[in-house]
């Protein structure tokens, strides 16, 4: 039995696991939510930290140039003024917009490359590899290690070390200070890169823990709602069908009471696996809480969602698991009736209403919600054998 139509919607005549062409790219632009907001806040703080380090570096450098005699002081003071001007330019930029942009790393990489190059140029006008200004390279490496990917940290370290070695060769200097500076740069870069890799692993682990239910492999309650909100906005914008299926296990408490919680956990694992089996890329299974699950089915008509729910019900019954399903679809175009699901919460509520009515009618069945804008208000009941 299939579930995909010629216009990209799932119905009773379309294959269960048919791919959805071009849909992933659209989804990337729709899913902003909590993760995108948190990322933007993180990068805004990192940008502000860079401004702070930049300001401290310029201030210390000015004090050094004014208090310590040395070569090319007028030229170095002009370069310090250029550095201050660049700081003011970055400060005046729309920093929050930069932090929220999907292309923000281009800005950060350019800024870091400019900073490393500028420090090396300034040091060449001072005392070359022996200039204390070279120590500012450490700031650049540490700054990268706090937020950049490990590869970017390694590239920055290599660029700073190579530039410093060129200063050393140009001076034909073999004193202990340049040698130790190179050793510290490489060591600091290695530590920063390892720290960046560990940070990436921790972040990935936290993302999984925050979005995936460890017992069933389904999305968590919050992650499911975030995805539902994004998909509802996309469906409304492109006038595409979006269906939700809510699944509730029948008499689950009896399993826990009679067989124990370990048996209940195993039952939940099996249900999660059955619901996730055969879903297309972009379809989502979530655990709303306890013994209640949900399926989010983009580009899926109500009839297609009902057919899928019926198949999942049959699959569960072959495993001696009793469940009840409630199904609802958004309105295309958006309906104005009192029972029309006009937002993500109402769509979920209408599916829950259908589930509640199905339970009152005896459980172990699929019931859908059809709102007034479809021309009738009734539910199609699918009985089991």
C-alpha positions, -999 to 999 in steps of 0.1 A, spaced: 0 0 0 15 34 -9 12 70 3 26 95 -21 7 114 -48 19 131 -80 19 165 -63 41 153 -33 13 146 -8 9 113 10 -23 95 3 -34 59 3 -18 52 -31 18 63 -24 48 43 -12 56 43 25 92 54 23 91 76 -9 117 104 -7 106 140 -7 126 159 -34 139 193 -24 122 194 9 153 193 32 166 226 19 133 243 27 132 228 61 167 242 69 153 277 65 122 270 86 137 254 117 149 284 137 134 281 171 153 277 203 186 263 189 190 292 164 183 318 191 208 302 215 234 301 188 229 337 180 233 347 216 265 326 219 281 342 189 270 377 199 288 372 233 318 358 214 319 389 191 317 412 222 345 392 238 366 398 207 359 435 209 370 435 245 402 416 237 408 439 208 404 470 230 427 457 257 453 447 231 453 482 215 454 500 249 484 479 261 501 483 228 497 521 230 512 522 265 541 501 253 548 523 223 547 555 243 566 543 273 593 520 258 617 536 232 622 517 200 623 519 162 595 532 139 574 547 167 556 572 144 547 545 120 536 522 148 514 549 163 497 553 130 491 516 128 477 517 163 452 544 151 442 522 122 436 493 147 415 516 168 395 527 138 389 490 128 377 484 163 352 512 161 340 500 127 333 465 140 316 480 171 293 500 148 283 470 127 249 453 134 265 428 157 233 409 166 224 405 129 259 392 122 256 367 151 223 355 138 234 352 102 240 317 88 272 332 72 286 346 104 317 324 103 329 343 72 330 374 94 347 357 123 373 340 100 380 373 82 383 392 115 407 366 129 429 365 98 431 403 98 441 404 135 468 378 131 482 396 100 480 430 117 499 418 147 527 403 126 530 436 105 531 457 137 557 434 152 579 436 121 580 474 125 590 471 161 616 446 171 606 417 148 604 383 164 617 399 196 589 424 200 566 419 230 537 427 206 541 392 192 526 379 224 492 392 212 491 362 188 483 341 219 450 361 222 440 351 187 447 314 192 428 313 225 399 333 211 396 307 183 397 278 207 367 292 226 343 289 197 357 279 164 358 244 150 390 224 156 402 228 120 398 266 122 418 266 154 446 245 138 447 268 107 449 299 129 477 284 149 496 274 118 492 308 103 504 326 134 533 302 139 544 305 103 542 342 103 562 344 135 588 320 121 592 343 90 599 372 113 625 351 130 642 340 97 641 376 85 661 387 115 683 356 115 675 354 152 683 323 172 677 336 207 657 318 233 627 342 232 616 334 196 622 297 202 600 296 233 574 318 216 571 292 188 569 263 213 542 281 233 522 290 202 522 254 190 514 241 224 486 266 230 472 259 196 472 221 202 455 225 235 429 249 220 422 225 191 417 196 215 394 217 237 374 227 206 370 191 196 359 182 231 334 211 230 320 199 197 315 164 211 298 177 243 275 199 223 265 171 200 258 149 230 237 177 247 218 182 214 209 145 213 199 145 250 178 176 245 160 165 214 159 127 215 141 105 241 167 80 253 142 52 258 122 53 225 145 71 201 117 96 193 119 133 196 113 148 231 81 168 239 99 201 234 117 191 203 86 178 187 67 210 194 95 231 180 95 210 148 57 212 146 57 250 149 83 252 121 65 228 98 31 245 104 47 279 93 61 262 62 29 245 53 9 278 57 35 297 36 35 272 8 -1 260 12 9 224 17 -9 197 37 4 189 72 -10 161 93 -5 151 129 -12 116 144 -14 112 182 -10 77 196 -20 66 231 -13 31 244 -44 14 258 -43 4 295 -5 10 298 -8 14 335 -19 -22 338 14 -33 322 34 -14 347 13 -27 376 12 -63 366 45 -69 349 67 -41 363 83 -9 350 110 -28 331 83 -45 310 67 -11 305 100 4 293 105 -24 269 69 -19 256 76 18 250 108 9 232 89 -14 208 63 12 202 89 38 194 106 15 169 73 6 152 62 43 149 96 53 135 98 25 110 95 34 73 91 72 79 103 94 51 131 119 55 114 149 72 86 128 89 90 129 127 80 106 156 79 122 190 71 111 225 48 136 241 50 121 275 43 88 293 26 65 269 16 91 244 33 95 211 28 116 180 37 115 143 44 147 123 37 142 86 45 171 63 31 171 28 5 145 39 -32 147 34 -57 136 61 -66 104 42 -29 95 38 -23 101 75 -53 79 84 -39 51 61 -5 54 77 -20 53 112 -40 22 103 -9 5 92 9 14 124 -21 2 144 -19 -32 125 18 -34 132 13 -29 169 -15 -54 170 7 -81 155 29 -75 186 -1 -78 210 0 -40 217 -33 -21 218 -33 16 209 -57 43 199 -50 69 172 -63 104 166 -55 122 133 -59 158 121 -47 179 92 -42 216 87 -66 235 64 -56 246 29 -63 274 25 -65 283 62 -101 279 74 -121 303 94 -143 278 113 -142 275 151 -128 240 148 -102 247 121 -66 242 133 -52 276 126 -19 271 144 4 243 157 -13 240 191 -48 238 176 -37 212 151 -23 191 179 -55 197 200 -78 186 171 -58 153 168 -61 149 206 -99 155 204 -102 128 178 -81 105 200 -104 112 230 -135 104 209 -119 72 197 -112 61 233 -149 68 242 -159 46 213 -139 16 225 -102 22 218 -81 2 194 -90 23 164 -82 53 142 -104 84 143 -98 116 123 -110 152 127 -126 169 98 -133 206 103 -162 227 89 -142 242 61 -140 208 45 -177 209 39 -187 186 67 -180 180 104 -176 143 111 -151 117 117 -142 86 97 -140 57 120 -117 28 111 -126 -3 132 -103 -32 139 -115 -65 125 
